[in-house]
């Protein structure tokens, strides 16, 4: 599944309780996490 597909599924089915329903903030895919550090997924990863 590519990033666009995952984000489309997220947009259609996931509720992000602290975001506006009209003007949504961007959603970032996390590739991995360790402690308080997140590594974001990019188109290349």
N, C-alpha and C positions, 0 to 999 in steps of 0.2 A: 504494500500500500504506500502510495506517495504522500507527501506532506499535505497537498491540497485535499486529498480524499479524507485524511484523518481530521483535518480542520473542518471540512464540510460535515462530517459525522458529529464532531464536537458541537458545531453551531446548531445542528438540528436536534440534538438529544441531551446535551449537557447544560445544566444550570449553574452559572457562576454567580453566587448570591450577592457579591459586592460589586457587581458591574451594572451599568445602565442597560436597560432593555432596548433603548433606542440607539445610543452611541456607544457601542461596545469597544472596550479596549482590545488591543491585539492579544492573541493567544499564542504562546510559544510552546513548542514541543520540547520536552526534556529528554535528553538521551541517557543521562545518568546523574546520580546525586551521591555526594559523599559529605557527611556532616552538613554544614550550611552552604556548601558549594553545589551549584547546578551546572551541568554542561548541557547546553541547548543543542537540539538537533538542527542541522542545516540541510540545504538541498543536497550537499555533497556527502553528508554522513547518515 
